[in-house]
Amino acid sequence: MTIENLSGEWHGTYRYPAGARPDTPFLAMIQDRDGELSGTIIEPNGFRAETAQATLTGRRCGTSVDFTKVYHGAGPEYATPVDYVGGISDDGRRIDGVWSLLEWDGIFEMFRDLVEEPHLEEAETVALAPRGGTVASLHHTPPATD
């Protein structure tokens, strides 16, 4: 199957080797323009009681993805970019792969729902909390419809 577009909202988790740190949930908003990926990621900050924010840039080629996550203002612990390489499921709803950061590496998975949902009339809040970690909230207010 050819995956034509990864644009949309993806919910995921990345894991450290041998449970060195708690599993970390994240929310990625991806734009896919003819295989060129860009977007934003939010996740709990593992070192402070706040949300870590990052941008992603990369490429989709067939059923493979390769992107880099760069944090912004999350603190010195987040100064180094993180590389992600993964494979896209046949139905285009899941990406599994590995991440690497200096001497660290681990696995990640991310999912999306391809079913088109009706616009929400009210704002929604999504809370992300790793086991034993802090909570990061994303507050999203849908655009007004005419």
Order of alpha helices (4+ residues) and beta strands (2+ residues): beta-beta-beta-beta-beta-beta-beta-beta-beta-beta
